Amino acid sequence: EVQLVESGGGLVQPGGSLRLSCAASGFTFSSYAMTWVRQAPGKGLEWVSGVSGSGGSTYYADSEKGRFTVSRDNSKNTVYLQMHSLTAEDTAIYYCAKCGSYSPESRPTDWGQGTLVTVSS
Amino acid sequence: QSVLTQPPSASGTPGQRVTISCSGSSSNIGSNTVDWYQQLPGTAPKLLIYYNNQRPSGVPDRFSGSKSGTSASLAISGLQSEEEADYYCAAWDDRLKGWVFGGGTKLTVL
């Protein structure tokens, strides 16, 4: 059974940084791309970033380019999202999801329960 | 403002058939397949339909999807109260090089 457990969320001041982690189990981690999707309170889903199975290819939504960095450690079955220069607009539940194949262009198929990031002074 | 356009709400009575539309453009729905996600209140999204009309194992055949040109739709027949949820369409966008979602449709079972 696929299990994805996000951590690292919390309260951060505007302009601050935060690193989210997502620990995966139940599948061959390095064979699948991983993606991050966020959901602001009461709003819809917004794709944030994706990383290929090897970590060699990464994709970002335009609004996050230059501020967010996605990476993975296949020896630890963990994917990360490093976030900088956070603003109130980044306040959201951040979901980690396993993609359907090695490429980040494949659909998210299994989702974690999410971790809440709140940007506020 | 979402790249894919969905109606914000839909409703139906138990047993009824409801459809939810999703409109996009040539760079997303027009050139890639469409997926649908169901998000029950307070939970993470769940893949409901992939490749326009395929159901993952465990999804009842009362759920069906279709696509034509730059639009897609999700149909739910024999509506049940436990299917009251938010539904999102999604597709890869070749121009943006990323996944795009619809704004979500809140389905109410009356």
HADDOCK unambig.tbl for C-alpha pairs under 7 A between the chains (distance, minus, plus):
assign (segid A and resid 44 and name CA) (segid B and resid 103 and name CA) 5.35 0.50 0.50
assign (segid A and resid 44 and name CA) (segid B and resid 104 and name CA) 5.95 0.50 0.50
assign (segid A and resid 45 and name CA) (segid B and resid 101 and name CA) 6.46 0.50 0.50
assign (segid A and resid 46 and name CA) (segid B and resid 101 and name CA) 6.60 0.50 0.50
assign (segid A and resid 47 and name CA) (segid B and resid 99 and name CA) 5.87 0.50 0.50
assign (segid A and resid 47 and name CA) (segid B and resid 100 and name CA) 6.56 0.50 0.50
assign (segid A and resid 59 and name CA) (segid B and resid 98 and name CA) 6.75 0.50 0.50
assign (segid A and resid 60 and name CA) (segid B and resid 98 and name CA) 6.91 0.50 0.50
assign (segid A and resid 61 and name CA) (segid B and resid 98 and name CA) 6.38 0.50 0.50
assign (segid A and resid 105 and name CA) (segid B and resid 92 and name CA) 6.61 0.50 0.50
assign (segid A and resid 109 and name CA) (segid B and resid 47 and name CA) 5.81 0.50 0.50
assign (segid A and resid 111 and name CA) (segid B and resid 44 and name CA) 6.53 0.50 0.50
assign (segid A and resid 111 and name CA) (segid B and resid 45 and name CA) 6.78 0.50 0.50
assign (segid A and resid 112 and name CA) (segid B and resid 44 and name CA) 6.84 0.50 0.50
assign (segid A and resid 113 and name CA) (segid B and resid 43 and name CA) 6.95 0.50 0.50
assign (segid A and resid 113 and name CA) (segid B and resid 44 and name CA) 5.47 0.50 0.50
